[in-house]
Protein backbone atom coordinates (compact mmCIF):
# COMPACT_ATOMS: atom_id res chain seq x y z
CA UNK A 1 0.00 0.00 0.00
CA UNK A 2 2.86 2.38 0.82
CA UNK A 3 4.35 1.94 -2.65
CA UNK A 4 1.07 2.60 -4.41
CA UNK A 5 0.53 5.79 -2.41
CA UNK A 6 4.11 6.84 -3.11
CA UNK A 7 3.79 6.43 -6.88
CA UNK A 8 0.44 8.25 -6.91
CA UNK A 9 2.05 11.05 -4.91
CA UNK A 10 4.79 11.25 -7.52
CA UNK A 11 2.13 11.58 -10.22
CA UNK A 12 0.52 14.38 -8.22
CA UNK A 13 3.90 16.09 -8.07
CA UNK A 14 3.87 16.32 -11.87
CA UNK A 15 0.28 17.59 -11.73
CA UNK A 16 1.10 20.41 -9.34
CA UNK A 17 4.20 21.41 -11.29
CA UNK A 18 2.15 21.58 -14.48
CA UNK A 19 -0.63 23.52 -12.77
CA UNK A 20 1.90 25.97 -11.32
CA UNK A 21 3.25 26.68 -14.80
CA UNK A 22 -0.29 27.06 -16.17
CA UNK A 23 -1.21 29.54 -13.44
CA UNK A 24 0.99 32.22 -15.05
CA UNK A 25 2.46 33.55 -11.83
CA UNK A 26 -0.51 32.48 -9.71
CA UNK A 27 -2.77 34.84 -11.65
CA UNK A 28 -5.23 32.27 -13.05
CA UNK A 29 -7.55 30.94 -10.35
CA UNK A 30 -8.33 27.39 -11.54
CA UNK A 31 -4.72 26.33 -12.08
CA UNK A 32 -3.92 27.80 -8.65
CA UNK A 33 -6.66 25.66 -7.08
CA UNK A 34 -5.37 22.52 -8.85
CA UNK A 35 -1.83 23.44 -7.81
CA UNK A 36 -2.72 23.89 -4.14
CA UNK A 37 -4.83 20.75 -3.82
CA UNK A 38 -2.45 18.48 -5.73
CA UNK A 39 0.58 19.81 -3.87
CA UNK A 40 -1.00 19.17 -0.48
CA UNK A 41 -2.17 15.71 -1.50
CA UNK A 42 1.25 14.87 -2.92
CA UNK A 43 3.12 15.86 0.23
CA UNK A 44 0.60 14.12 2.50
CA UNK A 45 0.95 10.97 0.41
CA UNK A 46 4.73 11.18 0.61
CA UNK A 47 4.55 11.55 4.39
CA UNK A 48 2.25 8.53 4.62
CA UNK A 49 4.51 6.42 2.41
CA UNK A 50 7.50 7.28 4.60
CA UNK A 51 5.86 5.33 7.41
CA UNK A 52 6.75 2.09 5.64
CA UNK A 53 9.50 3.06 3.19
CA UNK A 54 12.90 4.55 4.16
CA UNK A 55 13.00 8.33 3.78
CA UNK A 56 15.77 8.41 1.18
CA UNK A 57 14.13 5.76 -0.97
CA UNK A 58 10.70 7.35 -0.73
CA UNK A 59 11.99 10.80 -1.62
CA UNK A 60 14.02 9.51 -4.57
CA UNK A 61 11.02 7.62 -5.98
CA UNK A 62 8.69 10.59 -5.40
CA UNK A 63 10.99 13.08 -7.13
CA UNK A 64 11.97 10.62 -9.85
CA UNK A 65 8.37 9.82 -10.72
CA UNK A 66 7.44 13.49 -10.92
CA UNK A 67 10.52 14.39 -12.95
CA UNK A 68 10.06 11.49 -15.37
CA UNK A 69 6.46 12.46 -16.01
CA UNK A 70 7.40 16.09 -16.54
CA UNK A 71 10.08 15.12 -19.08
CA UNK A 72 7.74 12.67 -20.82
CA UNK A 73 5.06 15.33 -21.08
CA UNK A 74 7.27 17.78 -22.97
Backbone as JSON Lines, residues from 0, in Angstrom:
{"i":0,"aa":"X","n":[0.83,-1.2,0.0],"ca":[0.0,0.0,0.0],"c":[0.87,1.26,0.0]}
{"i":1,"aa":"X","n":[1.98,1.22,0.76],"ca":[2.86,2.38,0.82],"c":[3.41,2.73,-0.56]}
{"i":2,"aa":"X","n":[3.76,1.7,-1.33],"ca":[4.35,1.94,-2.65],"c":[3.32,2.54,-3.61]}
{"i":3,"aa":"X","n":[2.12,2.06,-3.55],"ca":[1.07,2.6,-4.41],"c":[0.83,4.08,-4.1]}
{"i":4,"aa":"X","n":[0.73,4.4,-2.83],"ca":[0.53,5.79,-2.41],"c":[1.71,6.64,-2.85]}
{"i":5,"aa":"X","n":[2.92,6.1,-2.73],"ca":[4.11,6.84,-3.11],"c":[4.12,7.16,-4.61]}
{"i":6,"aa":"X","n":[3.8,6.19,-5.43],"ca":[3.79,6.43,-6.88],"c":[2.68,7.42,-7.25]}
{"i":7,"aa":"X","n":[1.51,7.29,-6.65],"ca":[0.44,8.25,-6.91],"c":[0.83,9.66,-6.46]}
{"i":8,"aa":"X","n":[1.57,9.75,-5.37],"ca":[2.05,11.05,-4.91],"c":[3.06,11.64,-5.89]}
{"i":9,"aa":"X","n":[3.87,10.79,-6.49],"ca":[4.79,11.25,-7.52],"c":[4.05,11.77,-8.75]}
{"i":10,"aa":"X","n":[2.97,11.1,-9.11],"ca":[2.13,11.58,-10.22],"c":[1.55,12.95,-9.87]}
{"i":11,"aa":"X","n":[1.08,13.09,-8.65],"ca":[0.52,14.38,-8.22],"c":[1.58,15.48,-8.21]}
{"i":12,"aa":"X","n":[2.84,15.09,-8.0],"ca":[3.9,16.09,-8.07],"c":[3.99,16.68,-9.48]}
{"i":13,"aa":"X","n":[3.88,15.82,-10.49],"ca":[3.87,16.32,-11.87],"c":[2.64,17.17,-12.14]}
{"i":14,"aa":"X","n":[1.52,16.8,-11.55],"ca":[0.28,17.59,-11.73],"c":[0.46,18.98,-11.15]}
{"i":15,"aa":"X","n":[0.99,19.07,-9.92],"ca":[1.1,20.41,-9.34],"c":[2.14,21.26,-10.05]}
{"i":16,"aa":"X","n":[3.2,20.64,-10.55],"ca":[4.2,21.41,-11.29],"c":[3.61,21.95,-12.59]}
{"i":17,"aa":"X","n":[2.82,21.15,-13.26],"ca":[2.15,21.58,-14.48],"c":[1.14,22.68,-14.2]}
{"i":18,"aa":"X","n":[0.37,22.51,-13.14],"ca":[-0.63,23.52,-12.77],"c":[0.04,24.84,-12.37]}
{"i":19,"aa":"X","n":[1.18,24.75,-11.7],"ca":[1.9,25.97,-11.32],"c":[2.34,26.74,-12.56]}
{"i":20,"aa":"X","n":[2.84,26.02,-13.55],"ca":[3.25,26.68,-14.8],"c":[2.03,27.28,-15.52]}
{"i":21,"aa":"X","n":[0.92,26.58,-15.49],"ca":[-0.29,27.06,-16.17],"c":[-0.94,28.24,-15.45]}
{"i":22,"aa":"X","n":[-0.58,28.46,-14.19],"ca":[-1.21,29.54,-13.44],"c":[-0.67,30.92,-13.81]}
{"i":23,"aa":"X","n":[0.4,30.94,-14.6],"ca":[0.99,32.22,-15.05],"c":[1.24,33.17,-13.89]}
{"i":24,"aa":"X","n":[2.12,32.71,-12.98],"ca":[2.46,33.55,-11.83],"c":[1.36,33.64,-10.8]}
{"i":25,"aa":"X","n":[0.61,32.57,-10.65],"ca":[-0.51,32.48,-9.71],"c":[-1.62,33.5,-10.0]}
{"i":26,"aa":"X","n":[-1.76,33.85,-11.28],"ca":[-2.77,34.84,-11.65],"c":[-4.06,34.22,-12.2]}
{"i":27,"aa":"X","n":[-4.03,32.94,-12.54],"ca":[-5.23,32.27,-13.05],"c":[-5.79,31.39,-11.93]}
{"i":28,"aa":"X","n":[-7.04,31.6,-11.55],"ca":[-7.55,30.94,-10.35],"c":[-7.66,29.41,-10.42]}
{"i":29,"aa":"X","n":[-8.14,28.84,-11.52],"ca":[-8.33,27.39,-11.54],"c":[-7.02,26.62,-11.49]}
{"i":30,"aa":"X","n":[-6.0,27.02,-12.24],"ca":[-4.72,26.33,-12.08],"c":[-4.14,26.49,-10.67]}
{"i":31,"aa":"X","n":[-4.4,27.61,-10.02],"ca":[-3.92,27.8,-8.65],"c":[-4.62,26.82,-7.71]}
{"i":32,"aa":"X","n":[-5.91,26.61,-7.9],"ca":[-6.66,25.66,-7.08],"c":[-6.12,24.25,-7.29]}
{"i":33,"aa":"X","n":[-5.92,23.86,-8.55],"ca":[-5.37,22.52,-8.85],"c":[-3.98,22.39,-8.25]}
{"i":34,"aa":"X","n":[-3.17,23.43,-8.38],"ca":[-1.83,23.44,-7.81],"c":[-1.87,23.21,-6.3]}
{"i":35,"aa":"X","n":[-2.68,23.97,-5.6],"ca":[-2.72,23.89,-4.14],"c":[-3.21,22.52,-3.65]}
{"i":36,"aa":"X","n":[-4.27,22.03,-4.25],"ca":[-4.83,20.75,-3.82],"c":[-3.89,19.59,-4.14]}
{"i":37,"aa":"X","n":[-3.34,19.59,-5.35],"ca":[-2.45,18.48,-5.73],"c":[-1.14,18.53,-4.96]}
{"i":38,"aa":"X","n":[-0.65,19.72,-4.64],"ca":[0.58,19.81,-3.87],"c":[0.37,19.27,-2.45]}
{"i":39,"aa":"X","n":[-0.72,19.67,-1.84],"ca":[-1.0,19.17,-0.48],"c":[-1.19,17.66,-0.48]}
{"i":40,"aa":"X","n":[-1.94,17.15,-1.43],"ca":[-2.17,15.71,-1.5],"c":[-0.87,14.95,-1.77]}
{"i":41,"aa":"X","n":[-0.02,15.51,-2.6],"ca":[1.25,14.87,-2.92],"c":[2.15,14.77,-1.69]}
{"i":42,"aa":"X","n":[2.26,15.85,-0.95],"ca":[3.12,15.86,0.23],"c":[2.54,14.97,1.34]}
{"i":43,"aa":"X","n":[1.23,14.99,1.51],"ca":[0.6,14.12,2.5],"c":[0.82,12.66,2.13]}
{"i":44,"aa":"X","n":[0.69,12.33,0.85],"ca":[0.95,10.97,0.41],"c":[2.39,10.56,0.63]}
{"i":45,"aa":"X","n":[3.32,11.46,0.37],"ca":[4.73,11.18,0.61],"c":[4.97,10.92,2.09]}
{"i":46,"aa":"X","n":[4.39,11.73,2.94],"ca":[4.55,11.55,4.39],"c":[3.98,10.2,4.84]}
{"i":47,"aa":"X","n":[2.84,9.82,4.28],"ca":[2.25,8.53,4.62],"c":[3.15,7.39,4.16]}
{"i":48,"aa":"X","n":[3.66,7.48,2.95],"ca":[4.51,6.42,2.41],"c":[5.79,6.26,3.22]}
{"i":49,"aa":"X","n":[6.27,7.35,3.8],"ca":[7.5,7.28,4.6],"c":[7.32,6.51,5.9]}
{"i":50,"aa":"X","n":[6.1,6.18,6.24],"ca":[5.86,5.33,7.41],"c":[6.37,3.92,7.19]}
{"i":51,"aa":"X","n":[6.36,3.46,5.94],"ca":[6.75,2.09,5.64],"c":[7.92,1.95,4.68]}
{"i":52,"aa":"X","n":[8.39,3.07,4.14],"ca":[9.5,3.06,3.19],"c":[10.57,4.01,3.74]}
{"i":53,"aa":"X","n":[11.84,3.65,3.68],"ca":[12.9,4.55,4.16],"c":[12.82,5.92,3.49]}
{"i":54,"aa":"X","n":[13.15,6.95,4.24],"ca":[13.0,8.33,3.78],"c":[13.74,8.57,2.47]}
{"i":55,"aa":"X","n":[14.98,8.18,2.38],"ca":[15.77,8.41,1.18],"c":[15.18,7.73,-0.04]}
{"i":56,"aa":"X","n":[14.74,6.51,0.13],"ca":[14.13,5.76,-0.97],"c":[12.82,6.41,-1.39]}
{"i":57,"aa":"X","n":[12.0,6.75,-0.42],"ca":[10.7,7.35,-0.73],"c":[10.87,8.68,-1.46]}
{"i":58,"aa":"X","n":[11.78,9.5,-0.99],"ca":[11.99,10.8,-1.62],"c":[12.51,10.64,-3.05]}
{"i":59,"aa":"X","n":[13.45,9.73,-3.24],"ca":[14.02,9.51,-4.57],"c":[12.94,9.02,-5.55]}
{"i":60,"aa":"X","n":[12.09,8.12,-5.11],"ca":[11.02,7.62,-5.98],"c":[10.01,8.72,-6.27]}
{"i":61,"aa":"X","n":[9.66,9.5,-5.26],"ca":[8.69,10.59,-5.4],"c":[9.19,11.62,-6.41]}
{"i":62,"aa":"X","n":[10.42,12.08,-6.23],"ca":[10.99,13.08,-7.13],"c":[11.21,12.48,-8.52]}
{"i":63,"aa":"X","n":[11.71,11.26,-8.56],"ca":[11.97,10.62,-9.85],"c":[10.72,10.41,-10.67]}
{"i":64,"aa":"X","n":[9.65,10.01,-10.02],"ca":[8.37,9.82,-10.72],"c":[7.88,11.14,-11.28]}
{"i":65,"aa":"X","n":[7.89,12.17,-10.46],"ca":[7.44,13.49,-10.92],"c":[8.3,14.03,-12.05]}
{"i":66,"aa":"X","n":[9.61,13.89,-11.91],"ca":[10.52,14.39,-12.95],"c":[10.36,13.62,-14.25]}
{"i":67,"aa":"X","n":[10.23,12.3,-14.16],"ca":[10.06,11.49,-15.37],"c":[8.78,11.86,-16.11]}
{"i":68,"aa":"X","n":[7.72,12.08,-15.37],"ca":[6.46,12.46,-16.01],"c":[6.54,13.85,-16.63]}
{"i":69,"aa":"X","n":[7.25,14.75,-15.99],"ca":[7.4,16.09,-16.54],"c":[8.21,16.05,-17.84]}
{"i":70,"aa":"X","n":[9.27,15.26,-17.88],"ca":[10.08,15.12,-19.08],"c":[9.28,14.44,-20.19]}
{"i":71,"aa":"X","n":[8.54,13.39,-19.83],"ca":[7.74,12.67,-20.82],"c":[6.64,13.53,-21.4]}
{"i":72,"aa":"X","n":[6.14,14.47,-20.64],"ca":[5.06,15.33,-21.08],"c":[5.5,16.46,-22.0]}
{"i":73,"aa":"X","n":[6.77,16.68,-22.13],"ca":[7.27,17.78,-22.97],"c":[7.37,17.4,-24.38]}
